[in-house]
């Protein structure tokens, strides 16, 4: 595996929210590579075994979720979430819980877990100190009900045909590495660009990367879809910072029940009756 010593060349905070461009990098990484700073490994880029690449392709094609469309391209985008999720009031998720996809797409979930275990082992073999620190951090702050197979991440996204502008992974646990696997077919472009270091990862089919996404600015360059069934799916393995606020699963379910009971009380004040009273039908008599 090749080793490249990197250093920050420029500050690119003003790039956040902008689309990555070819002129934002000088070096395109196309082979397995270790990245070092002052001689210490800080990231790496490698390829999964063929059997797991095939499994990732199957999930990419089979997973189903709500679709949106890339503006001006006619290409459908899709995101499926597996693992554990924190509460999100904006999305009417009033409690922490396992993702619905875990059971709705059980076979896909099992396949993703198999891939996650392999990536975790490869991460541990190449960056053992970082791996152990990540695992320790996650175990300290996340309730054991949401820990999965002793992995240093609790949530897994399959993001299909999503081209992401420059950003930092601000929602992730601070200091914990991001793990990203690419499955793709019939696609040109889609490099993962690190503008402050002037390099990009080619992100060909079956390649994955481990890096500090919470700290480093990165984004995905535009893609050209060259076939009718072309796709680019990025599998992201991570833990959200808000998971540290999650209580045990049964405590969360109790809280959820109380939340909806209170909502019914509030609804009675507003509309004159609760949902239960409305369904009973006494008001019609």
C-alpha positions, 0 to 999 in steps of 0.5 A: 500500500502506498503512503503519502505524507500530507499537509494542509496547504490552504484554509478553505472554510469559505468553500463550505456549501460550494460544489467541488470542482476539478481545479480544487485538487492536483492529485487524484488517488486511485490505489490503496493509500495510507495518508500520514501527517508528521509520520502518523497515519491519519486516514487511509483508502483501500478496496474491499474483497470482491465478495463484499463488493458484490454484497454492497452492489446488491444493497445499492440496487435493492434498498427502497426509500422515498425518492427525490430528484437531482435538480436538472438531471432527472436522476433519482436520489435516495437515502436509506438509514439503518442502525440506531437513530436519536430523537429528532423533533423536527421530523416528528421522531420523539424518541431514540430508536432502531431505524425502521429499515432494520426490520423492513429490509432485514436482509439488507441490514444483515448484509450492511452489518457484514460489511461494517464488521469487515470495515471495522476490522480493516480500520483496526488493523491499519489505525489501531490506536484511533480505532480503540479510541473511537470504540471507547468513546462510543461505548462511554457516551451511547447507551448499550441498547444502541451499540451493534456488534461491538462496532465503533459506529451505530448508524449506517446510511446508503446514499444513492446518487447524492452529490454532496457539497463541501462540508464537515460532518458536524452532526457526528461524534467529535473526533470519531472517524468517518467510514465511507464505502462506494458502490457504483456502476456506469458513472464518471466523476464523483471524486471525494475532494479534500480542498485544503490538502489539494487531493481527491479520492477516485472512489471507484467501485468497492473502495472505502475511506476512513478519515476525520470527516468531523474535522476535515472539509470534504465534498463530492464532485459532480457525476455523469450517469452514462447508462440507464441503470447507472448509480453511485451509492455511498455507504456511510458508517458513523455515530451521531453526536445526539445519540449521547442523549438517548436513554435505554430503549424501554425508557425511550418508549415510555417517554414516547407514550407519555408524549403522545398522551400529552398531545391528546390532552393538548388536542382536546383543549384545541379541538374539544376532544381527544382522538380517543373520544373522537373515535368512540363517537359519543359526540355524534349522539 
